[in-house]
Amino acid sequence: MPEGISSIVMIVVLLGFFFFMTRSDRKKKKKIAEMRDALSVGDTVTTIGGIFGKIVSVSDDKIVFETSEDRVRVEVAKWAISTTGKATEEVK
């Protein structure tokens, strides 16, 4: 009988572990979605491809940003934005 109980305990522990892992993943996705919904003109952003720029227009599912002083404009889907804020300096 103790072997059966230990098997059940292990299954319960594994299910609890997976629950907490998916819970933290859902929190992270929700935080990213909130960040993308809060994008506004003038924000500095970085895409998932590593392109930095300043937002010049925002629509429901796309943004347009300028990448340099030459005013090169790039249009991307909102889901392609990874971070907002100042660009990080290159690590030496």
NUTILUM-606674 format. One line per 8 residues: number of its first residue (from 0); their letters; for each residue x, y, z of N, C-alpha, C, CB. Coordinates in steps of 0.2 Angstrom, whole numbers, plus 5000, padded with zeros to 4 digits. Each point is the difference from the previous one (the first is absolute). Glycine has a CB too. Layout:
NUTILUM-606674
NUM	A	X/Y/Z/X/Y/Z/X/Y/Z/X/Y/Z; ...
END
This chain:
NUTILUM-606674
0	MPEGISSI	5004/4994/5000/4996/5006/5000/5004/5006/5000/4991/4994/5006; 5015/5007/4998/5004/5006/5000/5003/5002/4993/5003/4997/5011; 4998/4998/4984/5002/5001/4994/4995/5004/4996/5007/4990/5000; 4987/5008/5001/4994/5003/4996/4999/5008/5002/4995/4989/4999; 5006/5012/5008/5000/5006/5003/5005/5005/4997/4995/4995/5010; 5011/5002/4990/5006/5004/4998/4999/5002/4992/5008/4994/5009; 4989/5002/4987/4999/5001/4993/4995/5006/4999/5002/4988/4997; 4993/5012/5008/4995/5005/4999/5003/5006/5002/4991/4992/5003
8	VMIVVLLG	5013/5008/5003/5003/5006/5002/5004/5003/4995/5000/4996/5011; 5004/5000/4985/5005/5003/4995/4995/5003/4994/5009/4991/5003; 4986/5006/4995/4996/5002/4995/4997/5007/5002/4997/4989/4996; 5001/5012/5010/4997/5006/5003/5005/5006/5000/4992/4993/5007; 5014/5005/4995/5006/5005/5000/5001/5002/4993/5005/4994/5010; 4996/5001/4985/5001/5002/4993/4995/5005/4997/5006/4989/4999; 4987/5009/5003/4995/5004/4997/5000/5007/5003/4993/4990/4999; 5009/5011/5008/5001/5006/5003/5005/5004/4997/4996/4995/5010
16	FFFFMTRS	5010/5002/4988/5006/5003/4997/4998/5003/4993/5007/4992/5006; 4989/5004/4990/4998/5002/4994/4995/5006/5000/5002/4989/4996; 4994/5011/5009/4995/5005/5001/5004/5007/5001/4991/4992/5005; 5014/5008/5000/5003/5006/5002/5005/5002/4994/5000/4997/5012; 5002/4999/4984/5004/5002/4994/4996/5003/4995/5008/4990/5002; 4986/5007/4996/4995/5004/4995/4998/5006/5003/4997/4989/4995; 5002/5012/5012/4997/5006/5003/5005/5005/4999/4994/4994/5008; 5012/5005/4993/5005/5006/4999/5001/5001/4993/5006/4996/5010
24	DRKKKKKI	4993/5000/4985/5001/5001/4993/4994/5005/4998/5006/4989/4998; 4988/5009/5005/4994/5004/4998/5001/5007/5003/4993/4990/5000; 5010/5011/5006/5001/5007/5002/5005/5004/4996/4998/4995/5012; 5007/5001/4986/5005/5004/4995/4997/5002/4994/5009/4993/5005; 4986/5003/4992/4997/5001/4993/4995/5006/5001/5001/4988/4997; 4996/5012/5009/4995/5006/5002/5004/5006/5000/4992/4992/5006; 5014/5008/4998/5003/5006/5001/5003/5003/4993/5004/4996/5011; 4998/4999/4984/5003/5002/4994/4994/5003/4996/5009/4992/5000
32	AEMRDALS	4985/5005/5000/4994/5003/4996/4998/5007/5003/4996/4988/4998; 5004/5013/5008/4999/5006/5003/5005/5006/4998/4995/4994/5010; 5011/5004/4989/5005/5004/4998/4999/5002/4993/5008/4995/5008; 4990/5000/4988/4999/5002/4993/4994/5004/4999/5005/4989/4997; 4990/5010/5007/4993/5004/4999/5002/5007/5003/4993/4990/5002; 5012/5011/5002/5001/5007/5002/5005/5004/4996/4998/4996/5011; 5004/5001/4983/5005/5004/4996/4996/5006/4997/5006/4989/4997; 4998/5017/5003/4998/5006/4998/5005/5004/4996/4993/5000/5010
40	VGDTVTTI	5005/5005/4986/5005/5004/4996/5005/5003/5004/4991/5002/4992; 5016/4997/5006/5005/5003/5004/5004/4995/5004/4994/5010/5000; 5003/4984/5001/5003/4994/5004/5006/4998/4996/4989/4997/5006; 5016/5001/4997/5006/4997/4997/4999/4992/5001/5008/5010/5003; 4993/4986/4992/4998/4993/5000/5006/4996/4997/4988/5003/4999; 5012/4991/5002/5004/4995/4997/4996/4994/4998/5010/5003/5007; 4991/4995/4986/4997/4994/4998/5003/4994/5002/4996/5007/4990; 5000/4987/5008/5003/4994/5002/5006/4998/4996/4989/4996/5003
48	GGIFGKIV	5012/5008/4991/5006/4999/4996/5006/5005/5002/4992/4996/4991; 5007/5008/5014/5005/5004/5002/5000/5007/4997/5006/4990/5002; 4989/5012/4994/5000/5007/4997/4997/5005/5006/4999/4995/4988; 5005/5010/5012/4998/5006/5005/4997/5005/4996/5009/4997/5008; 4986/5007/4995/4997/5005/4997/4995/5004/5005/5001/4994/4989; 4997/5012/5008/4995/5004/5004/4993/5000/4996/5010/5007/5005; 4985/4991/4999/4993/4999/4997/4998/5007/4997/4997/4991/5008; 5000/5009/4986/4997/5006/4997/4993/4999/4999/5011/5003/4994
56	SVSDDKIV	4986/4991/5005/4993/4999/5000/4998/4993/5002/5000/5007/4991; 4994/4992/5012/4998/4994/5003/4993/4999/4998/5007/5001/5010; 4992/4992/4987/4993/4998/4999/4998/4994/5004/5001/5005/4988; 4993/4992/5010/4998/4994/5005/5005/4995/5000/4989/5003/4997; 5014/4995/4997/5005/4994/5000/5006/5001/4997/4990/4994/4999; 5012/5013/4999/5006/5002/4997/5003/5006/5003/4997/4994/4989; 5009/5007/5011/5003/5006/5002/5005/5002/4994/4999/4998/5013; 5003/5009/4987/5005/5002/4995/5005/5004/5005/4992/5001/4990
64	FETSEDRV	5014/4997/5009/5005/5004/5003/5006/5002/4996/4997/4993/5010; 5007/5012/4992/5006/5003/4997/5006/4996/5003/4994/5011/4997; 5010/4987/4998/5006/4997/5003/5006/5004/5000/4995/4990/4996; 5006/5016/5001/5006/5003/5001/4998/5008/4998/5007/4990/4996; 4998/5014/5005/5000/5007/4998/4998/5001/4993/5008/5003/5009; 4993/4992/4987/4998/5001/4993/4993/4999/4999/5011/4996/4996; 4985/5003/5009/4993/4999/5000/4997/4994/4996/4999/5013/5001; 5005/4982/4999/4998/4994/4997/4994/4997/5004/5012/4998/4995
72	RVEVAKWA	4982/5001/5002/4995/4997/5004/4998/4993/4998/4995/5011/5000; 5004/4985/5005/4999/4993/5000/4993/4999/5003/5012/4997/5001; 4984/4999/4995/4993/4998/5003/5001/4992/5002/4994/5009/4993; 5004/4990/5013/5000/4993/5003/4993/4998/5004/5013/5001/5000; 4986/4993/5000/4994/4998/5005/5002/5001/5007/4997/4991/4991; 4998/5011/5013/5001/5001/5007/5003/4994/5004/4991/5008/4999; 5008/4986/4999/5003/4994/5003/5007/5000/4999/4989/4994/4998; 5014/5010/4997/5007/4999/4999/5004/5005/5005/4997/4997/4988
80	ISTTGKAT	5000/5007/5016/5003/5004/5005/5002/4996/5006/4994/5010/4995; 5012/4990/5007/5003/4996/5005/5000/5005/5007/5006/4992/4992; 4997/5014/5007/5001/5004/5006/4999/5007/4998/5008/4992/5005; 4990/5012/5000/5000/5007/4999/5005/5004/5005/4987/4999/4997; 5014/5007/5002/5005/5004/5004/5006/5001/4996/4996/4995/5010; 5009/5008/4994/5006/5002/4996/5004/4994/4998/5001/5010/5007; 5002/4991/4987/5005/4994/4998/5005/4999/5004/4997/5003/4988; 5005/4990/5013/5005/4999/5004/5007/5000/4996/4993/4992/5007
88	EEVK	5012/5010/4997/5007/5001/4997/5003/4993/4999/5001/5011/5006; 5003/4989/4989/5003/4993/4998/5005/4999/5006/4999/5002/4987; 5001/4991/5015/5004/4998/5005/5007/4998/4997/4990/4995/5006; 5016/5008/4998/5006/4999/4997/5004/4995/5004/5000/5012/4996
END
